[in-house]
Amino acid sequence: MVRFPSPAQPATILVVDDDPTNRRLLQHLLSQHGYRVKVASSGREALETIARELPDLILLDILMSDFDGLETCQALKADPHTRDVPVIFLSALHETFDKVKAFDIGGADYVTKPFEVAELLARIRHQVRLRGLQVSLQEQNDRLGREIEARCRMEEELGLLLLATRAIERASTVEEALTATLRTIGHTIGASAAQAWQPDAEGVRLERTCRVVLDPHRSSVGETDEGDRATVAKGEGLPGRVWQSRCPEIDETKGSGGMLAVPVLQREGLMAVLLFTGCSMGDGDCSGNLELVGSVALQLGAAIGQKQMESQLKETEERYRRLVENAAEGIYQSTPTGRYLSVNPALARLYGYDSPEELVAAIENIDRQIYVDPQRRREFVEQIEREGVVSDFESLVYCRDRSALWISENARAVRDDRGNLLYYEGIVSDITARKLAQEALKFQKEQTEQLLSNILPTAIAERLQTGQGTIADSFDEASILFADLVGFTKFAARKTPKEVVEILNWIFSQFDRLCERYGLEKIKTIGDAYMVAGGVPVPRPDSIEAMADLALAMQETLKRFCQETGEPLQLRVGIHLGPVVAGAIGLSKFAYDLWGDTVNTASRMESNGVPGRIQVTEAVRDRLQDRFEFERRGKIDVKGKGETIAYFLLSRKVRDSASSSLPKTWE
C-alpha cells in the first residue's frame, strides 16, 4: 500500500537517473535546500520505490537502459495512485521533438542538461507548491463530500422517523403501531440496536438481555428461541426485531403493563428508541394502552446528532473557505460553456479586478476575454475531456487593463455520481517572471552555443554541453592542411595596426567560408598561419579530395585579392593525410586540437614549400592522382623525417573540373 508523506515533513523528491554521478550531485544539491531525497538507478527501481512511498515530485532522466524515462512516466500516469505526482524530465535531449513527446505523456516540466542550478530549484519549488495545494484542496473536497453525504443520510433518517411517529399516532393497537414502525424504519435497525440504552431523565433502561417479542418477518408476537437469546446476551443485534423489557418503575405506575422498546438508529454514541408502555404481554396479546414514552428521547438524540453534524460541516466549510481565500495562487470554478462560477481573491488580484464578484460578473466568455489566443480554451477543454485533468497548461492571458501575463493552470473536471460534467476546478499561477527568465536563459544558451560553435567543431560543442568531461578521439585517417601568408611581415610593417587586423580578418573570413562550403573544420590560426582538418571530428572518406579543392580555392581567393589591392602576398600550403589523435583541452578557454605524425608532416610540407604553391606528400598524390594534376618536386629534406618525396598540386583534371565547386565570386 502506498504511504503518503506527513504534511509536517519536507517535500520528498525522487531522483531517477542511471548515472551515479548525476544521482549524487542532485541528492547533495536538493538535500542542502531542505528536501528529502530518494534515488533510483532505473525506471523499474523507481516504480518499486514509489509503491512503498509516494513522493511529492519526480526528477526523471529519459535515456536509461532497460526501462527508459518515457516508459516510466507512462506507467506512472496510467496508475490512479501515481498519475497526479508531477514529473520533471531532466535530460540531455534538447530537440523540440523530445520535449513535445515528454509533455504529451504527462510530464510537468522539462529541463535540459547541463542545467542551471537556480533555474532547476525554481522549477522544483513551483511544482512542489502546486502539488501541495492540489493535495490540500483534494483532501478538503473529499472531507466536505463525506460530511455532506452524512448530512443527507441524517436528513433522510429523520424523515423516516417523522413518518414512523405519524404512523404510531394513527395506530389503534400496539401491534399495529409496532408493525407500522418496523415497515417504515426497520431497515435502519442494525447490529448496534442491541446495545444498552443509557438511562434518560426518567430512568428508563433497555437491558442487553431483553427478549424479542415481535419479528417483522412473523405474523404474530412471540418470544425468541434459544439461539436468539444467546445472540442478544452477547450484545449482538438482530436486525428488524423489537425488544421487550420489564421496567419496575413503569409497572408500578401502569399496573400490569410492560414496556416495548424499538431501537431505530444510533449516531455518535446516541441511540434513538421508541418506547411503548402500558401494554399487556401475556400469551401474545398486545392489547392495552399505547403511549409514545420514547418520543422525547428519540427527538433529543436526533437533534443532538444533527447539531453535531451541522457543527462539523460548518467548521469544514469555514476551513475550506479560509484555505481558498488565503491561497497565494488563483483558484476558480468555471462552467463548460466558459463562465466563472466562483473565483478566490488571489485570482481577482492577478487579473486586475477589485473583488472576485467583479471578475465573475465581468467575464462572460473566458475564450475571448481571458486567453490571448482563443484556441487555448478549446485546447484546454479537449485535454481535460481526454485525460480528466490538465497540468502546467501555460497560456498568455489578458488582465483587466488588456495587459498580458503568462499563467500556468492545473485543473480537473468535477462530475456527479452518474458521470455528468458539473464544472471545471483549477489553480492558476503567475509564471510571467519565470517565462521571462526562461527566454533570457534561452537567449543566453543560444548565444553560448553559437559562441562554442564558432570556437569548436559543432559535434565537439554538443558533447561539451551534455556534460561530457574529457574529449579525446583517435582517427585512422584525417587530412591536414597548413597555410601561411608569405610576405605578411613586411606587409604589416607599412600598415597601421587597424589596417593589419582588418585585412587579415578579411582574408581569413574568406577562408572560413570556404571551409564551411567544403565541409572541413578550421582548427586554429596562429598569427598569419591557418590550419584546417578533414574527417574530424566526424569521419569522412573523401576528406582529402575536399581538402585539395579547398587549397586550390584558397590560392585563387588570395590571388584575386592581390590583383585588386596590388598587395604582394602569396600563400604557401602543405597537405598530408594519415592517423591523428584529436581532443578538447583547457579549462576556461577550450581549444580543439590535433596531434600525431600526420600533423607534423603536414606542417613540414608547408614550411618547406614554395610561395604560391601547394605542396603535398606522396600519400596524397597516390590517393588523388586520377582526379588532380600533380607536378613532382622530388626529394626534400624534412626535419625529423629525412628525405621525403614531395609533389605540387596543380589543379583538377579537365574531366573533373565541373565537380570542383570552386566559388565564382568573393566579397
Residue, then its C-alpha position, 0 to 999 in steps of 0.5 A: m500500500v502506498r504511504f503518503p508523506s506527513p504534511a509536517q515533513p519536507a517535500t520528498i523528491l525522487v531522483v531517477d537517473d542511471d548515472p551515479t554521478n548525476r544521482r549524487l550531485l542532485q541528492h547533495l544539491l536538493s538535500q542542502h535546500g531542505y528536501r528529502v531525497k530518494v534515488a533510483s538507478s532505473g525506471r523499474e527501481a523507481l516504480e518499486t520505490i514509489a509503491r512503498e512511498l509516494p513522493d511529492l515530485i519526480l526528477l526523471d532522466i529519459l535515456m536509461s537502459d532497460f526501462d527508459g524515462l518515457e516508459t516510466c512516466q507512462a506507467l506512472k500516469a496510467d496508475p490512479h495512485t501515481r498519475d497526479v505526482p508531477v514529473i520533471f524530465l531532466s535530460a540531455l535531449h534538447e530537440t523540440f521533438d523530445k520535449v513535445k513527446a515528454f509533455d504529451i505523456g504527462g510530464a510537468d516540466y522539462v529541463t535540459k542538461p547541463f542545467e542551471v542550478a537556480e533555474l532547476l530549484a525554481r522549477i522544483r519549488h513551483q511544482v512542489r507548491l502546486r502539488g501541495l495545494q492540489v493535495s490540500l484542496q483534494e483532501q478538503n473536497d473529499r472531507l466536505g463530500r463525506e460530511i455532506e453525504a452524512r448530512c443527507r443520510m441524517e436528513e433522510e433518517l429523520g424523515l423516516l422517523l417523522l413518518a414512523t411517529r405519524a404512523i404510531e399516532r394513527a395506530s389503534t393497537v400496539e401491534e399495529a403501531l409496532t408493525a407500522t414502525l418496523r415497515t417504515i424504519g426497520h431497515t435502519i435497525g442494525a447490529s448496534a440496536a442491541q446495545a444498552w440504552q443509557p438511562d434518560a431523565e426518567g430512568v428508563r433502561l433497555e437491558r442487553t438481555c431483553r427478549v424479542v417479542l415481535d419479528p417483522h418477518r412473523s405474523s404474530v408476537g412471540e418470544t425468541d428461541e434459544g439461539d436468539r437469546a444467546t445472540v442478544a446476551k452477547g450484545e449482538g443485534l438482530p436486525g428488524r426485531v423489537w425488544q421487550s423489557r420489564c421496567p419496575e418503575i413503569d409497572e408500578t405506575k401502569g399496573s400490569g403493563g410492560m414496556l416495548a422498546v424499538p431501537v431505530l438508529q444510533r449516531e455518535g454514541l446516541m441511540a434513538v428508541l421508541l418506547f411503548t408502555g402500558c401494554s399487556m404481554g401475556d400469551g401474545d396479546c398486545s392489547g392495552n394502552l399505547e403511549l409514545v414514552g420514547s418520543v422525547a428521547l428519540q427527538l433529543g438524540a436526533a437533534i443532538g446528532q444533527k447539531q453535531m453534524e451541522s457543527q462539523l460541516k460548518e467548521t469544514e466549510e469555514r476551513y475550506r473557505r479560509l484555505v481558498e481565500n488565503a491561497a497565494e495562487g488563483i483558484y476558480q470554478s468555471t462552467p463548460t460553456g466558459r463562465y466563472l462560477s466562483v473565483n478566490p481573491a488571489l485570482a481577482r488580484l492577478y487579473g486586475y479586478d477589485s473583488p472576485e464578484e467583479l471578475v465573475a460578473a465581468i467575464e462572460n466568455i473566458d475564450r475571448q476575454i481571458y486567453v490571448d489566443p482563443q484556441r487555448r480554451r478549446e485546447f484546454v477543454e479537449q485535454i481535460e475531456r481526454e485525460g480528466v485533468v490538465s497540468d502546467f497548461e501555460s497560456l498568455v492571458y489578458c488582465r483587466d487593463r488588456s495587459a498580458l501575463w503568462i499563467s500556468e493552470n492545473a485543473r480537473a473536471v468535477r462530475d456527479d455520481r452518474g458521470n455528468l460534467l458539473y464544472y471545471e476546478g483549477i489553480v492558476s499561477d503567475i509564471t510571467a517572471r519565470k517565462l521571462a527568465q526562461e527566454a533570457l536563459k534561452f537567449q543566453k544558451e543560444q548565444t553560448e552555443q553559437l559562441l562554442s560553435n564558432i570556437l569548436p567543431t559543432a559535434i565537439a560543442e554538443r558533447l561539451q554541453t551534455g556534460q561530457g568531461t574529457i574529449a579525446d578521439s583517435f582517427d585512422e585517417a584525417s587530412i591536414l592542411f597548413a597555410d601561411l601568408v608569405g610576405f605578411t611581415k613586411f606587409a604589416a610593417r607599412k600598415t597601421p595596426k587597424e589596417v593589419v587586423e582588418i585585412l587579415n580578418w578579411i582574408f581569413s573570413q574568406f577562408d572560413r567560408l570556404c571551409e564551411r562550403y567544403g565541409l572541413e573544420k578550421i582548427k586554429t590560426i596562429g598569427d598569419a598561419y591557418m590550419v584546417a582538418g578533414g574527417v574530424p571530428v566526424p569521419r569522412p572518406d573523401s576528406i582529402e579530395a575536399m581538402a585539395d579543392l579547398a587549397l586550390a580555392m584558397q590560392e585563387t581567393l588570395k590571388r584575386f585579392c592581390q590583383e585588386t589591392g596590388e598587395p604582394l602576398q602569396l600563400r604557401v600550403g602543405i597537405h598530408l593525410g594519415p592517423v591523428v589523435a584529436g581532443a578538447i583541452g583547457l579549462s576556461k578557454f577550450a581549444y580543439d586540437l590535433w596531434g600525431d605524425t600526420v600533423n607534423t608532416a603536414s606542417r613540414m610540407e608547408s614550411n618547406g614549400v614554395p610561395g604560391r604553391i601547394q605542396v603535398t606528400e606522396a600519400v596524397r598524390d597516390r590517393l588523388q592522382d586520377r582526379f588532380e594534376f600533380e607536378r613532382r618536386g622530388k626529394i626534400d629534406v624534412k626535419g625529423k623525417g629525412e628525405t621525403i618525396a614531395y609533389f605540387l598540386l596543380s589543379r583538377k583534371v579537365r574531366d573533373s573540373a565541373s565537380s570542383s565547386l570552386p566559388k565564382t565570386w568573393e566579397 
